[in-house]
Amino acid sequence: MRLWKEGFYSGRYPMYDGEMALGDLIYGGCPGVLCGRKHPTHANQARWTMRDAMWNTLISHYRARVQTVIHRLKDHGWMDSTFRGSFTTLVTLNEITVVFTALEIRREIEAEKPISQVCGPW
């Protein structure tokens, strides 16, 4: 929640009208974030329905793709050890990693290879 308030929701990274973020369950109370619903833990909370289960599955479907890309970004050898270079070099390495990972994913999409083996909620 703090990350959301200090970052995106603070206006530091403005969003367009109607634009929403996609988050996991921890962002449940944040305005402008689509996330799943937690199972009720108290009798006074709304009951869990099939619609809640379908909604969570739909959110998970899209989040799985994002998590796959994040995993691929972190899966480079230079990220496995302590970095001892300058901040400028670190930023440059990070930018190169993002560009080459995006290129790799784009080539896979063009070759009609799925980015992940995620099945839809339907």
Secondary structure, 3 states (H helix, E strand, C coil): CHHHHHCCCCCCCCCCCCCCEECCHHHCCCCCEECCCCCCCCCCCCCCCHHHHHHHHHHHHHHHHHHHHHHHHHCCHHHCCCCCCCHHHHHHHHHHHHHHHHHHHHHHHHCCCCCCCCCCCC
